Amino acid sequence: PGAPEPERIVTGLSQDAVSITTSFTGSEILIFGAIRRDAPPQAGPVGIIVTVEGPSQQVTVRRKERLAGIWINTQSLRIAAAPDFYAVATSAPLPALLDPAEDTRFRISPALAIRALSAEAEVENVTPFTQALLDLRTASGRYRVDEGAVHIVDDTLFRADVRMPSNLVEGDYRARIFLVRDGAVIDYDQAPIRVRKVGLERWLYRLAIEQPFWYGLMSLAIAMAAGWLASAAFRAIRRG
C-alpha cells in the first residue's frame, strides 16, 4: 500500500453573503471545519489560521511636514493594492504558529497583505509609508489580528467567529483557512463572501455612482425641503 495522504482540511461558512441596509451594524461569520486524516495524527501541535480579506484598492499615502508654520504634503507613495478590510484569527500567537518564510509566501499577516508598489517609488524608504497605512487601518478596526480566536477540539474540529464591522464597503471578499504544523502550511482552503448593499441603500449607492447629476439634484432638493420644514416648525413654535 502507498503512503497515507497528508492531513487535509474541510471547511464551511455560516453565510457567504452579507447584506448592507440602512440599519446595518455589522455582521458575524462563523468559519468552521475539520481536519481529515487517513492515518494517526503526526507529532506536534496543529494550528489553524483564518483570514478574511476585503476588496483591494490603490492607496496613496502622503507625508505632511510643517514648513513656515504651514502643514503641507511633501512626499507621497502610491501602493498598488491594499485590502479595505483584513482580519486574521489564529488558534495560537501568530509568530509561534507560522515561519516568516511561509508568511511571506502566503501573505497572511496584515503587513504582507499590502501589495507591492504600482510604480517606481519616489521615496528612498517605503517602510514608513506602508507602516503608516497599517497603523491607521489598525486603529480604525479595519485591520486586526485576533490571536486565540480559533478554537480547535481534539485536534480535529475547529471554528472561528469573525466580526465584520459596520463600515464595510461593497465588493467581493475572501476567506482563507490555513492548516499549519511545525511552522509550515500543509493545506489551505478558501471561500468567497459577497458583500452587497440592498434596498434603498443600494438604490442610492447606484444612483450616486451611475447618475451623479440627478443624485446631486435630489440631495439639494431634500436639503431645501428639510430646511423649509425646520423653518416652518420653528415659526409655528414661536407663534404658539
Secondary structure, 3 states (H helix, E strand, C coil): CCCCCCCEEEEEECCCEEEECCCCCCEEEEEEEEEECCCCCCCCCEEEEEEEECCEEEEEEEEEEEECCEEEEEEEEEEEEEECCEEEEECCCHHHHECHHHHHHHCCCHHHHCCCECCCCCCCCCHHHHHHHHHHHHHCCCEEEEECCEEEECCCEEEEEEEECCCCCCEEEEEEEEEEECEEEEEEEEEEEEEEECHHHHHHHHHHHHCHHHHHHHHHHHHHHHHHHHHHHHHHHHHC
